[in-house]
Amino acid sequence: MIELLTNQFVPLMFVGLFLFLIMGFPVAFSLAATGLFFGLIGMELGMFPPVLFNALPLRVFGIMQNDTLLAIPFFTIMGIVLERSRMAEDLLETIGQVFGPIRGGLGVAVILVGALLAATTGVVSAAVISMGLISLPIMLRYGYNRSIATGTITASGTLAQALPPSLVLIVLADQLGRSVGDMYAGALLPGLMLVGLYLLFIAGVALFRPQWVPALPPEARIYNEPNGSSGHKSLMVLMGLSVAVGYKWSFFHNDLMKHWFGRTRDAAGDETFILSMMVGALFALALALVNKLFRLNLVSRLAQQVTFVLIPPLLLIFLVLGTIFLGIATPTEGGAMGALGALIMAFARGRLSFTVLKQALENSTKLSIFVLFILIGSTVFAFTFNAADGHIWVEHLFDKLPGGQIGFLIFVNMLVFALGFFIDFFEIAFIVVPLLAPVAEKMDINLIWFGIIIAMNLQTSFLTPPFGFALFYLRSVAARNDYVDVVTKQPIKRVTTEQIYKGSIAFIIIQIMMVALLIWQPTLVTGQLQAPVEVDVDAVREQLMNMGGSGDDGWGSDDPWANEEAEGAPGAADEAPADDPAKALEEALRRAPE
């Protein structure tokens, strides 16, 4: 029995975790209980010394001091304040008026608003529920195919998983030990490409099945001019001017950033793109404000409405991402600016009430505590798991996989896809990702690329019947019974679960195609990252030797690299400084005699 426990210790840990979960214990407490229980067993079996767990409090305090995770409550407050201040309602109404006159226009509006909500709320449930409550009745009112309507809403809501600034990307960056800014930069192009693929799908439906996505009738268009025109020409002119201003800025951006911030490197493409869009949006907003203030009638009612509704949240997103990409602010500071900006926007619209503020603070507190407890539980589990050399056991699981990097990525994606049916992305990020990341790094897989693929994969699992969370969220707000529409007074049939499931299929295929494209073309992610700084080792060595005087200067030798040749000498690894004191203590205790 003792031999069985010793040889199968790591697999038995997963069995124990599974048993705790099916008994109904919360995930966080199940992880902690499994780690502590098997830690006691391991000490009794003599697998590691009892003093090993003296290092556990240091790990827990390390979690409490993690500045990166402070971004989670800030971005949550930002999203909830914007959502509760009816931003989604205003955006859907306005963008629906812009694209409504064309077939599929409401679908396009839902996708674009979904992308904006994803970049502000960062939470799938909030995006899907908001869109389901606001846009689904409108789409059904004007005769949209039910599967297309429900699929568009659920797919647009899942964009919150991978479109920066996303909570998922913050957590993945923390667990992978990579910069949140790099994770955002890597996710920007794939996220925008996915939005583009959704729009292409709606355009294809409008072309081949126009009866499924009808245009808004003339009586539903509310921003017409006094002469009867729609105002779209004025909107196109304003958009063209703002794009021209942003495009012109892109030529000067690099030189200006070098001059203002004393840079030596060139600006990254994502930074130039975000800042150019921000300048163009500011120009459009300034022009609309001047037009309204002086009553110049230079722009139409539609163009003015679009500018005042769409530009402020866009500027908030650009401000958050732009300061992070520029290196002016950390993700935590960017999140704090986003939360403050959301409060200012809600106050300026007269929609910041005590109730809204209370809901935002309560929800952000609940989410932060949820994340913290999951992280502490997973840390306790990982502590025992690593002490029993579980990471080596995991590596051996992938030794025989065919296909090298591609085979590993396909297997991991299938695993994450399946787990996404049953557990939340926080659990996947805190339990599964730390087990897989060391294997990926050993296989020379860029961890930013790896993280973006997992985020995209989680989007797919959120949509897949029968357990996709986004489908459940829409089901909770979609009409379960027939009703009479409040505007047209016509009877509307209820939305069935089968229609919701059927609507997700096309978008699941699109997302799988996107995941496959990212695996095939990693440059879609890595091409957006800053190239690592090249260091001339010989030049540094020569400079240090010139700085040193005698052998008594503290180096112990005239050549500071003298000890490098003795890297394999006994005790060298033991005496090397460690970045993580807790990890160093754990390793030292494991090597201690019983």
TATARA-V188628 format. One record per pair of residues at least 6 apart in sequence whose ideal C-beta (glycine too) atoms are under 8 Angstrom apart, sorted by sequence separation. I is the first residue (numbers start at 0). J is the second residue. D is the distance in whole Angstrom. If there is no record, write none. Layout:
i=I j=J d=D
i=I j=J d=D
This chain:
i=20 j=26 d=7
i=41 j=47 d=6
i=42 j=48 d=7
i=62 j=68 d=8
i=98 j=104 d=3
i=99 j=105 d=6
i=101 j=107 d=8
i=120 j=126 d=6
i=139 j=145 d=7
i=159 j=165 d=6
i=161 j=167 d=7
i=172 j=178 d=6
i=173 j=179 d=8
i=223 j=229 d=6
i=224 j=230 d=5
i=256 j=262 d=6
i=257 j=263 d=7
i=289 j=295 d=7
i=290 j=296 d=7
i=322 j=328 d=4
i=323 j=329 d=7
i=345 j=351 d=4
i=384 j=390 d=8
i=400 j=406 d=5
i=440 j=446 d=6
i=461 j=467 d=5
i=464 j=470 d=6
i=483 j=489 d=7
i=484 j=490 d=8
i=517 j=523 d=6
i=550 j=556 d=6
i=555 j=561 d=8
i=556 j=562 d=7
i=565 j=571 d=6
i=577 j=583 d=3
i=4 j=11 d=7
i=42 j=49 d=5
i=97 j=104 d=8
i=98 j=105 d=7
i=159 j=166 d=8
i=160 j=167 d=5
i=161 j=168 d=7
i=172 j=179 d=4
i=204 j=211 d=6
i=205 j=212 d=5
i=222 j=229 d=8
i=223 j=230 d=7
i=290 j=297 d=5
i=323 j=330 d=6
i=400 j=407 d=6
i=402 j=409 d=7
i=439 j=446 d=6
i=460 j=467 d=7
i=461 j=468 d=5
i=462 j=469 d=6
i=483 j=490 d=6
i=484 j=491 d=5
i=516 j=523 d=7
i=517 j=524 d=6
i=547 j=554 d=6
i=550 j=557 d=6
i=554 j=561 d=8
i=555 j=562 d=8
i=576 j=583 d=8
i=24 j=32 d=7
i=159 j=167 d=8
i=204 j=212 d=6
i=222 j=230 d=6
i=290 j=298 d=5
i=298 j=306 d=8
i=328 j=336 d=7
i=419 j=427 d=7
i=461 j=469 d=5
i=462 j=470 d=7
i=482 j=490 d=7
i=483 j=491 d=7
i=549 j=557 d=8
i=19 j=28 d=8
i=20 j=29 d=5
i=42 j=51 d=8
i=95 j=104 d=7
i=98 j=107 d=5
i=99 j=108 d=7
i=116 j=125 d=7
i=117 j=126 d=6
i=120 j=129 d=8
i=139 j=148 d=7
i=172 j=181 d=7
i=220 j=229 d=7
i=342 j=351 d=6
i=418 j=427 d=6
i=481 j=490 d=6
i=482 j=491 d=6
i=562 j=571 d=8
i=577 j=586 d=8
i=19 j=29 d=4
i=95 j=105 d=6
i=98 j=108 d=5
i=116 j=126 d=4
i=138 j=148 d=4
i=169 j=179 d=6
i=172 j=182 d=4
i=256 j=266 d=5
i=322 j=332 d=7
i=323 j=333 d=5
i=345 j=355 d=7
i=397 j=407 d=6
i=400 j=410 d=6
i=436 j=446 d=6
i=439 j=449 d=5
i=481 j=491 d=7
i=547 j=557 d=6
i=97 j=108 d=7
i=168 j=179 d=7
i=171 j=182 d=6
i=201 j=212 d=7
i=286 j=297 d=7
i=287 j=298 d=6
i=322 j=333 d=5
i=481 j=492 d=5
i=482 j=493 d=8
i=253 j=265 d=6
i=286 j=298 d=7
i=291 j=303 d=6
i=415 j=427 d=6
i=481 j=493 d=5
i=547 j=559 d=7
i=16 j=29 d=6
i=19 j=32 d=6
i=38 j=51 d=8
i=94 j=107 d=8
i=95 j=108 d=4
i=113 j=126 d=6
i=116 j=129 d=6
i=135 j=148 d=6
i=138 j=151 d=8
i=169 j=182 d=8
i=253 j=266 d=5
i=290 j=303 d=7
i=320 j=333 d=7
i=397 j=410 d=7
i=418 j=431 d=6
i=436 j=449 d=7
i=478 j=491 d=7
i=480 j=493 d=5
i=544 j=557 d=7
i=16 j=30 d=7
i=19 j=33 d=6
i=38 j=52 d=6
i=94 j=108 d=4
i=116 j=130 d=7
i=134 j=148 d=8
i=135 j=149 d=7
i=168 j=182 d=5
i=252 j=266 d=6
i=256 j=270 d=8
i=319 j=333 d=5
i=322 j=336 d=7
i=342 j=356 d=8
i=479 j=493 d=6
i=544 j=558 d=7
i=573 j=587 d=7
i=168 j=183 d=6
i=287 j=302 d=7
i=319 j=334 d=7
i=478 j=493 d=5
i=479 j=494 d=8
i=544 j=559 d=7
i=287 j=303 d=5
i=415 j=431 d=7
i=478 j=494 d=5
i=543 j=559 d=5
i=16 j=33 d=5
i=91 j=108 d=6
i=94 j=111 d=6
i=113 j=130 d=6
i=135 j=152 d=6
i=319 j=336 d=6
i=414 j=431 d=7
i=477 j=494 d=4
i=573 j=590 d=7
i=15 j=33 d=5
i=91 j=109 d=7
i=94 j=112 d=6
i=112 j=130 d=7
i=134 j=152 d=6
i=168 j=186 d=6
i=252 j=270 d=8
i=253 j=271 d=7
i=318 j=336 d=6
i=319 j=337 d=4
i=432 j=450 d=8
i=540 j=558 d=8
i=163 j=182 d=8
i=164 j=183 d=6
i=252 j=271 d=5
i=287 j=306 d=4
i=318 j=337 d=7
i=540 j=559 d=7
i=163 j=183 d=4
i=286 j=306 d=8
i=287 j=307 d=6
i=540 j=560 d=6
i=12 j=33 d=6
i=15 j=36 d=7
i=91 j=112 d=5
i=109 j=130 d=6
i=131 j=152 d=6
i=165 j=186 d=7
i=319 j=340 d=8
i=432 j=453 d=7
i=15 j=37 d=6
i=90 j=112 d=5
i=112 j=134 d=8
i=130 j=152 d=5
i=249 j=271 d=5
i=252 j=274 d=6
i=284 j=306 d=6
i=315 j=337 d=6
i=318 j=340 d=6
i=474 j=496 d=6
i=477 j=499 d=7
i=163 j=186 d=5
i=249 j=272 d=8
i=252 j=275 d=6
i=283 j=306 d=5
i=284 j=307 d=8
i=287 j=310 d=8
i=162 j=186 d=7
i=163 j=187 d=6
i=411 j=435 d=6
i=12 j=37 d=5
i=87 j=112 d=6
i=90 j=115 d=6
i=109 j=134 d=5
i=127 j=152 d=7
i=130 j=155 d=6
i=161 j=186 d=6
i=315 j=340 d=5
i=474 j=499 d=6
i=11 j=37 d=7
i=90 j=116 d=8
i=108 j=134 d=8
i=127 j=153 d=6
i=130 j=156 d=6
i=248 j=274 d=7
i=249 j=275 d=4
i=284 j=310 d=5
i=315 j=341 d=7
i=427 j=453 d=8
i=473 j=499 d=6
i=163 j=190 d=7
i=248 j=275 d=5
i=283 j=310 d=6
i=284 j=311 d=8
i=161 j=189 d=7
i=162 j=190 d=4
i=411 j=439 d=8
i=8 j=37 d=7
i=87 j=116 d=6
i=105 j=134 d=7
i=109 j=138 d=8
i=126 j=155 d=7
i=127 j=156 d=3
i=161 j=190 d=5
i=162 j=191 d=8
i=246 j=275 d=7
i=315 j=344 d=7
i=470 j=499 d=5
i=126 j=156 d=4
i=127 j=157 d=8
i=245 j=275 d=4
i=248 j=278 d=4
i=280 j=310 d=5
i=284 j=314 d=7
i=427 j=457 d=7
i=470 j=500 d=6
i=126 j=157 d=8
i=162 j=193 d=8
i=245 j=276 d=6
i=248 j=279 d=7
i=407 j=438 d=7
i=8 j=40 d=8
i=105 j=137 d=7
i=106 j=138 d=8
i=126 j=158 d=7
i=158 j=190 d=7
i=161 j=193 d=7
i=162 j=194 d=8
i=245 j=277 d=8
i=312 j=344 d=7
i=407 j=439 d=7
i=8 j=41 d=7
i=86 j=119 d=7
i=105 j=138 d=5
i=123 j=156 d=5
i=126 j=159 d=5
i=245 j=278 d=5
i=246 j=279 d=8
i=280 j=313 d=5
i=281 j=314 d=7
i=311 j=344 d=5
i=424 j=457 d=5
i=470 j=503 d=6
i=82 j=116 d=7
i=123 j=157 d=6
i=125 j=159 d=8
i=244 j=278 d=6
i=245 j=279 d=3
i=280 j=314 d=6
i=469 j=503 d=8
i=158 j=193 d=7
i=244 j=279 d=5
i=245 j=280 d=8
i=407 j=442 d=6
i=465 j=500 d=7
i=4 j=40 d=7
i=8 j=44 d=8
i=105 j=141 d=7
i=123 j=159 d=5
i=158 j=194 d=7
i=243 j=279 d=8
i=408 j=444 d=7
i=464 j=500 d=4
i=467 j=503 d=7
i=82 j=119 d=8
i=106 j=143 d=7
i=122 j=159 d=6
i=123 j=160 d=6
i=242 j=279 d=6
i=245 j=282 d=8
i=276 j=313 d=8
i=277 j=314 d=6
i=280 j=317 d=7
i=407 j=444 d=7
i=419 j=456 d=7
i=8 j=46 d=7
i=78 j=116 d=8
i=81 j=119 d=5
i=82 j=120 d=6
i=105 j=143 d=7
i=117 j=155 d=8
i=121 j=159 d=5
i=241 j=279 d=4
i=244 j=282 d=4
i=404 j=442 d=5
i=415 j=453 d=6
i=419 j=457 d=5
i=5 j=44 d=6
i=81 j=120 d=7
i=91 j=130 d=8
i=95 j=134 d=8
i=113 j=152 d=8
i=116 j=155 d=8
i=117 j=156 d=8
i=120 j=159 d=6
i=241 j=280 d=7
i=403 j=442 d=7
i=404 j=443 d=7
i=464 j=503 d=6
i=4 j=44 d=6
i=116 j=156 d=8
i=277 j=317 d=4
i=404 j=444 d=6
i=412 j=452 d=7
i=416 j=456 d=6
i=419 j=459 d=8
i=420 j=460 d=6
i=463 j=503 d=7
i=5 j=46 d=7
i=78 j=119 d=5
i=79 j=120 d=7
i=106 j=147 d=7
i=110 j=151 d=6
i=113 j=154 d=8
i=114 j=155 d=7
i=117 j=158 d=4
i=241 j=282 d=5
i=276 j=317 d=6
i=277 j=318 d=7
i=393 j=434 d=5
i=397 j=438 d=6
i=408 j=449 d=8
i=412 j=453 d=8
i=415 j=456 d=5
i=419 j=460 d=3
i=462 j=503 d=5
i=77 j=119 d=6
i=78 j=120 d=3
i=87 j=129 d=4
i=91 j=133 d=5
i=95 j=137 d=7
i=106 j=148 d=8
i=109 j=151 d=5
i=113 j=155 d=2
i=117 j=159 d=4
i=155 j=197 d=7
i=240 j=282 d=7
i=241 j=283 d=4
i=393 j=435 d=8
i=411 j=453 d=8
i=415 j=457 d=7
i=418 j=460 d=8
i=419 j=461 d=7
i=1 j=44 d=6
i=78 j=121 d=5
i=82 j=125 d=6
i=87 j=130 d=7
i=91 j=134 d=5
i=109 j=152 d=6
i=112 j=155 d=7
i=113 j=156 d=6
i=116 j=159 d=7
i=117 j=160 d=8
i=121 j=164 d=6
i=154 j=197 d=6
i=240 j=283 d=7
i=274 j=317 d=7
i=394 j=437 d=7
i=416 j=459 d=6
i=417 j=460 d=8
i=420 j=463 d=7
i=78 j=122 d=6
i=110 j=154 d=8
i=114 j=158 d=5
i=118 j=162 d=6
i=121 j=165 d=5
i=122 j=166 d=7
i=273 j=317 d=6
i=277 j=321 d=6
i=390 j=434 d=7
i=393 j=437 d=8
i=394 j=438 d=5
i=408 j=452 d=7
i=412 j=456 d=5
i=416 j=460 d=5
i=419 j=463 d=8
i=462 j=506 d=6
i=463 j=507 d=6
i=88 j=133 d=5
i=106 j=151 d=5
i=110 j=155 d=5
i=113 j=158 d=6
i=117 j=162 d=4
i=118 j=163 d=7
i=121 j=166 d=5
i=238 j=283 d=7
i=389 j=434 d=8
i=393 j=438 d=6
i=415 j=460 d=7
i=421 j=466 d=6
i=423 j=468 d=8
i=462 j=507 d=5
i=75 j=121 d=7
i=79 j=125 d=7
i=87 j=133 d=6
i=91 j=137 d=8
i=109 j=155 d=6
i=118 j=164 d=7
i=121 j=167 d=8
i=151 j=197 d=8
i=237 j=283 d=6
i=240 j=286 d=7
i=420 j=466 d=4
i=74 j=121 d=5
i=75 j=122 d=7
i=78 j=125 d=6
i=82 j=129 d=6
i=273 j=320 d=5
i=274 j=321 d=5
i=390 j=437 d=6
i=394 j=441 d=7
i=416 j=463 d=8
i=420 j=467 d=7
i=114 j=162 d=6
i=117 j=165 d=7
i=273 j=321 d=5
i=459 j=507 d=6
i=462 j=510 d=7
i=237 j=286 d=7
i=151 j=201 d=7
i=237 j=287 d=8
i=274 j=324 d=8
i=380 j=430 d=7
i=384 j=434 d=8
i=270 j=321 d=7
i=273 j=324 d=6
i=274 j=325 d=8
i=459 j=510 d=4
i=373 j=425 d=5
i=377 j=429 d=4
i=381 j=433 d=6
i=458 j=510 d=6
i=459 j=511 d=6
i=373 j=426 d=6
i=376 j=429 d=8
i=377 j=430 d=5
i=270 j=324 d=4
i=269 j=324 d=6
i=270 j=325 d=6
i=370 j=425 d=6
i=374 j=429 d=6
i=455 j=510 d=7
i=459 j=514 d=7
i=369 j=425 d=7
i=373 j=429 d=5
i=377 j=433 d=7
i=147 j=204 d=6
i=267 j=324 d=7
i=455 j=513 d=6
i=456 j=514 d=6
i=455 j=514 d=5
i=237 j=298 d=6
i=452 j=514 d=6
i=455 j=517 d=6
i=144 j=208 d=8
i=147 j=211 d=5
i=234 j=298 d=8
i=147 j=212 d=6
i=233 j=298 d=5
i=234 j=299 d=7
i=237 j=302 d=5
i=260 j=325 d=7
i=452 j=517 d=5
i=233 j=299 d=4
i=236 j=302 d=8
i=260 j=326 d=8
i=451 j=517 d=6
i=452 j=518 d=6
i=144 j=211 d=4
i=232 j=299 d=8
i=234 j=301 d=6
i=143 j=211 d=7
i=144 j=212 d=7
i=231 j=299 d=8
i=233 j=301 d=7
i=234 j=302 d=4
i=143 j=212 d=6
i=230 j=299 d=3
i=233 j=302 d=5
i=237 j=306 d=7
i=256 j=325 d=7
i=448 j=517 d=7
i=143 j=213 d=7
i=230 j=300 d=6
i=231 j=301 d=7
i=142 j=213 d=5
i=228 j=299 d=8
i=230 j=301 d=4
i=234 j=305 d=6
i=141 j=213 d=6
i=229 j=301 d=7
i=230 j=302 d=6
i=448 j=521 d=5
i=451 j=524 d=5
i=141 j=215 d=6
i=141 j=216 d=7
i=224 j=299 d=6
i=224 j=300 d=6
i=445 j=521 d=7
i=448 j=524 d=5
i=222 j=299 d=8
i=223 j=300 d=8
i=447 j=524 d=6
i=448 j=525 d=6
i=141 j=219 d=7
i=222 j=300 d=5
i=447 j=525 d=7
i=222 j=301 d=4
i=445 j=524 d=7
i=114 j=194 d=5
i=445 j=525 d=5
i=188 j=269 d=7
i=447 j=528 d=6
i=187 j=269 d=5
i=222 j=304 d=6
i=111 j=194 d=8
i=184 j=267 d=7
i=110 j=194 d=6
i=184 j=269 d=5
i=187 j=272 d=8
i=184 j=270 d=8
i=187 j=273 d=8
i=110 j=197 d=5
i=110 j=198 d=6
i=74 j=164 d=6
i=75 j=166 d=7
i=107 j=198 d=6
i=110 j=201 d=7
i=74 j=166 d=6
i=107 j=201 d=6
i=71 j=166 d=6
i=74 j=169 d=7
i=106 j=201 d=4
i=71 j=169 d=6
i=103 j=201 d=5
i=106 j=204 d=8
i=70 j=169 d=5
i=71 j=170 d=8
i=103 j=202 d=6
i=106 j=205 d=8
i=68 j=169 d=8
i=103 j=204 d=6
i=67 j=169 d=7
i=68 j=170 d=8
i=103 j=205 d=3
i=412 j=514 d=6
i=102 j=205 d=4
i=101 j=205 d=7
i=67 j=172 d=7
i=68 j=173 d=6
i=67 j=173 d=5
i=106 j=212 d=6
i=412 j=518 d=8
i=102 j=209 d=5
i=105 j=212 d=7
i=65 j=173 d=7
i=104 j=212 d=8
i=70 j=179 d=7
i=103 j=212 d=4
i=409 j=518 d=7
i=102 j=212 d=5
i=104 j=214 d=6
i=105 j=215 d=7
i=408 j=518 d=5
i=102 j=213 d=6
i=104 j=215 d=7
i=67 j=179 d=6
i=102 j=214 d=5
i=101 j=214 d=6
i=405 j=518 d=7
i=100 j=214 d=6
i=99 j=214 d=6
i=100 j=215 d=6
i=99 j=215 d=3
i=96 j=215 d=8
i=95 j=215 d=7
i=99 j=219 d=7
i=100 j=220 d=7
i=99 j=220 d=6
i=96 j=220 d=6
i=96 j=221 d=7
i=96 j=222 d=5
i=100 j=229 d=7
i=100 j=231 d=8
i=187 j=320 d=8
i=97 j=231 d=8
i=97 j=234 d=7
i=183 j=320 d=6
i=183 j=323 d=6
i=184 j=324 d=6
i=183 j=324 d=7
i=180 j=323 d=5
i=179 j=323 d=7
i=180 j=324 d=7
i=180 j=326 d=8
i=183 j=330 d=8
i=179 j=329 d=8
i=180 j=330 d=7
i=179 j=330 d=4
i=164 j=316 d=7
i=164 j=319 d=6
i=164 j=320 d=6
i=163 j=320 d=6
i=164 j=323 d=8
i=169 j=330 d=6
i=164 j=330 d=7
i=164 j=333 d=7
i=164 j=334 d=7
i=164 j=337 d=7
i=119 j=312 d=6
i=115 j=309 d=8
i=119 j=315 d=7
i=115 j=312 d=6
i=119 j=316 d=7
i=115 j=313 d=7
i=118 j=316 d=5
i=386 j=585 d=7
i=170 j=370 d=7
i=385 j=585 d=8
i=115 j=316 d=8
i=382 j=585 d=8
i=386 j=589 d=7
i=97 j=301 d=7
i=96 j=301 d=6
i=96 j=304 d=8
i=97 j=305 d=6
i=93 j=304 d=5
i=94 j=305 d=8
i=93 j=305 d=6
i=93 j=308 d=4
i=94 j=309 d=7
i=93 j=309 d=7
i=90 j=308 d=6
i=119 j=337 d=8
i=89 j=308 d=5
i=90 j=309 d=7
i=90 j=312 d=7
i=119 j=341 d=8
i=86 j=312 d=6
i=81 j=312 d=7
i=81 j=315 d=8
i=77 j=315 d=8
i=170 j=424 d=8
i=174 j=428 d=5
i=170 j=425 d=7
i=174 j=429 d=7
i=77 j=334 d=7
i=84 j=341 d=8
i=167 j=424 d=6
i=171 j=428 d=6
i=175 j=432 d=7
i=73 j=331 d=7
i=80 j=338 d=7
i=86 j=344 d=8
i=170 j=428 d=5
i=174 j=432 d=5
i=269 j=527 d=5
i=170 j=429 d=7
i=174 j=433 d=6
i=268 j=527 d=6
i=70 j=330 d=5
i=74 j=334 d=5
i=77 j=337 d=4
i=81 j=341 d=5
i=84 j=344 d=7
i=176 j=436 d=8
i=267 j=527 d=7
i=70 j=331 d=5
i=73 j=334 d=3
i=77 j=338 d=5
i=80 j=341 d=4
i=84 j=345 d=4
i=167 j=428 d=7
i=171 j=432 d=7
i=175 j=436 d=5
i=267 j=528 d=8
i=69 j=331 d=4
i=72 j=334 d=8
i=73 j=335 d=5
i=76 j=338 d=4
i=80 j=342 d=6
i=83 j=345 d=8
i=174 j=436 d=7
i=185 j=447 d=5
i=189 j=451 d=6
i=193 j=455 d=7
i=267 j=529 d=6
i=66 j=329 d=7
i=67 j=330 d=7
i=70 j=333 d=7
i=71 j=334 d=8
i=74 j=337 d=6
i=77 j=340 d=7
i=78 j=341 d=8
i=81 j=344 d=7
i=185 j=448 d=7
i=67 j=331 d=7
i=70 j=334 d=4
i=73 j=337 d=6
i=74 j=338 d=7
i=77 j=341 d=4
i=81 j=345 d=7
i=84 j=348 d=6
i=160 j=424 d=7
i=66 j=331 d=6
i=69 j=334 d=7
i=73 j=338 d=5
i=76 j=341 d=7
i=80 j=345 d=5
i=85 j=350 d=6
i=182 j=447 d=6
i=185 j=450 d=8
i=186 j=451 d=5
i=193 j=458 d=8
i=264 j=529 d=7
i=84 j=350 d=4
i=181 j=447 d=5
i=185 j=451 d=5
i=189 j=455 d=7
i=83 j=350 d=8
i=84 j=351 d=7
i=182 j=450 d=6
i=186 j=454 d=7
i=177 j=446 d=5
i=182 j=451 d=7
i=176 j=446 d=7
i=177 j=447 d=6
i=80 j=351 d=7
i=84 j=355 d=6
i=175 j=446 d=5
i=83 j=355 d=4
i=175 j=447 d=8
i=177 j=450 d=7
i=175 j=449 d=7
i=80 j=355 d=6
i=83 j=358 d=6
i=175 j=450 d=5
i=80 j=356 d=8
i=83 j=359 d=7
i=172 j=450 d=7
i=79 j=358 d=6
i=80 j=359 d=5
i=171 j=450 d=4
i=79 j=359 d=4
i=168 j=450 d=7
i=171 j=453 d=7
i=76 j=359 d=5
i=79 j=362 d=5
i=171 j=454 d=6
i=75 j=359 d=8
i=76 j=360 d=7
i=79 j=363 d=7
i=168 j=454 d=6
i=75 j=362 d=6
i=76 j=363 d=5
i=167 j=454 d=5
i=75 j=363 d=4
i=165 j=454 d=7
i=161 j=451 d=7
i=167 j=457 d=7
i=72 j=363 d=4
i=75 j=366 d=5
i=71 j=363 d=8
i=72 j=364 d=7
i=75 j=367 d=7
i=161 j=454 d=4
i=72 j=366 d=7
i=160 j=454 d=6
i=161 j=455 d=5
i=71 j=366 d=7
i=72 j=367 d=5
i=160 j=455 d=8
i=71 j=367 d=6
i=161 j=457 d=8
i=160 j=457 d=5
i=161 j=458 d=6
i=160 j=458 d=4
i=68 j=367 d=8
i=71 j=370 d=6
i=158 j=458 d=7
i=157 j=458 d=4
i=160 j=461 d=7
i=68 j=370 d=7
i=68 j=371 d=8
i=157 j=461 d=5
i=157 j=462 d=6
i=200 j=505 d=6
i=68 j=374 d=8
i=200 j=506 d=7
i=63 j=371 d=8
i=154 j=462 d=6
i=62 j=371 d=7
i=153 j=462 d=6
i=197 j=506 d=7
i=200 j=509 d=6
i=62 j=374 d=5
i=157 j=469 d=5
i=197 j=509 d=7
i=62 j=375 d=6
i=156 j=469 d=5
i=196 j=509 d=5
i=153 j=467 d=8
i=154 j=469 d=8
i=59 j=375 d=6
i=62 j=378 d=6
i=153 j=469 d=4
i=156 j=472 d=7
i=193 j=509 d=7
i=196 j=512 d=7
i=153 j=470 d=6
i=156 j=473 d=8
i=193 j=510 d=7
i=196 j=513 d=7
i=59 j=378 d=7
i=153 j=472 d=8
i=58 j=378 d=5
i=153 j=473 d=5
i=193 j=513 d=5
i=152 j=473 d=6
i=192 j=513 d=7
i=55 j=379 d=7
i=58 j=382 d=6
i=149 j=473 d=6
i=189 j=513 d=7
i=192 j=516 d=8
i=55 j=382 d=6
i=54 j=382 d=8
i=149 j=477 d=7
i=189 j=517 d=6
i=52 j=382 d=8
i=192 j=523 d=7
i=189 j=523 d=6
i=51 j=386 d=6
i=188 j=523 d=6
i=189 j=524 d=6
i=188 j=524 d=8
i=123 j=461 d=6
i=135 j=473 d=8
i=186 j=524 d=7
i=188 j=526 d=8
i=47 j=386 d=5
i=139 j=478 d=8
i=185 j=524 d=4
i=188 j=527 d=6
i=46 j=386 d=8
i=47 j=387 d=7
i=185 j=525 d=7
i=187 j=527 d=6
i=46 j=387 d=6
i=131 j=472 d=7
i=135 j=476 d=8
i=27 j=369 d=8
i=34 j=376 d=8
i=41 j=383 d=7
i=127 j=469 d=5
i=131 j=473 d=5
i=135 j=477 d=6
i=136 j=478 d=8
i=185 j=527 d=6
i=30 j=373 d=8
i=184 j=527 d=5
i=185 j=528 d=6
i=28 j=372 d=8
i=31 j=375 d=7
i=35 j=379 d=6
i=38 j=382 d=7
i=124 j=468 d=7
i=128 j=472 d=5
i=132 j=476 d=5
i=140 j=484 d=5
i=184 j=528 d=6
i=27 j=372 d=4
i=31 j=376 d=4
i=34 j=379 d=4
i=38 j=383 d=4
i=41 j=386 d=7
i=123 j=468 d=7
i=127 j=472 d=4
i=128 j=473 d=8
i=131 j=476 d=4
i=139 j=484 d=8
i=149 j=494 d=7
i=184 j=529 d=8
i=27 j=373 d=5
i=30 j=376 d=3
i=34 j=380 d=4
i=37 j=383 d=5
i=41 j=387 d=6
i=123 j=469 d=6
i=127 j=473 d=6
i=131 j=477 d=6
i=140 j=486 d=6
i=153 j=499 d=7
i=25 j=372 d=8
i=26 j=373 d=6
i=29 j=376 d=7
i=30 j=377 d=5
i=33 j=380 d=6
i=34 j=381 d=7
i=128 j=475 d=7
i=140 j=487 d=6
i=181 j=528 d=6
i=27 j=375 d=7
i=28 j=376 d=6
i=31 j=379 d=4
i=34 j=382 d=6
i=35 j=383 d=8
i=38 j=386 d=7
i=124 j=472 d=5
i=128 j=476 d=6
i=136 j=484 d=7
i=181 j=529 d=8
i=27 j=376 d=4
i=30 j=379 d=6
i=31 j=380 d=7
i=34 j=383 d=4
i=123 j=472 d=7
i=140 j=489 d=8
i=145 j=494 d=6
i=149 j=498 d=6
i=153 j=502 d=7
i=154 j=503 d=7
i=26 j=376 d=7
i=27 j=377 d=8
i=30 j=380 d=4
i=33 j=383 d=8
i=34 j=384 d=7
i=37 j=387 d=8
i=145 j=495 d=8
i=149 j=499 d=5
i=153 j=503 d=6
i=140 j=491 d=7
i=150 j=501 d=8
i=151 j=502 d=7
i=139 j=491 d=5
i=146 j=498 d=5
i=150 j=502 d=3
i=154 j=506 d=4
i=145 j=498 d=4
i=146 j=499 d=8
i=149 j=502 d=4
i=150 j=503 d=5
i=153 j=506 d=7
i=157 j=510 d=8
i=148 j=502 d=7
i=149 j=503 d=8
i=150 j=504 d=7
i=136 j=491 d=8
i=139 j=494 d=8
i=146 j=501 d=5
i=147 j=502 d=6
i=150 j=505 d=6
i=151 j=506 d=8
i=154 j=509 d=8
i=146 j=502 d=4
i=150 j=506 d=5
i=154 j=510 d=8
i=145 j=502 d=7
i=135 j=494 d=7
i=16 j=380 d=7
i=12 j=380 d=8
i=12 j=383 d=7
i=12 j=384 d=6
i=9 j=384 d=7
i=12 j=387 d=7
i=12 j=389 d=7
i=9 j=387 d=6
i=8 j=387 d=5
i=9 j=388 d=8
i=9 j=389 d=4
i=10 j=392 d=8
i=9 j=392 d=4
i=26 j=422 d=7
i=26 j=426 d=5
i=30 j=430 d=7
i=61 j=579 d=8
i=61 j=581 d=6
i=57 j=580 d=7
i=58 j=581 d=5
i=57 j=581 d=4
i=54 j=581 d=5
i=57 j=584 d=7
i=54 j=584 d=4
i=53 j=584 d=8
i=54 j=585 d=5
i=51 j=585 d=7
i=54 j=588 d=7
i=53 j=588 d=7
i=51 j=588 d=5
i=50 j=588 d=6
i=51 j=589 d=7
i=48 j=588 d=6
i=47 j=588 d=8
i=48 j=589 d=8
i=50 j=591 d=7
i=47 j=589 d=6
i=48 j=591 d=6
i=48 j=593 d=6
i=45 j=593 d=6
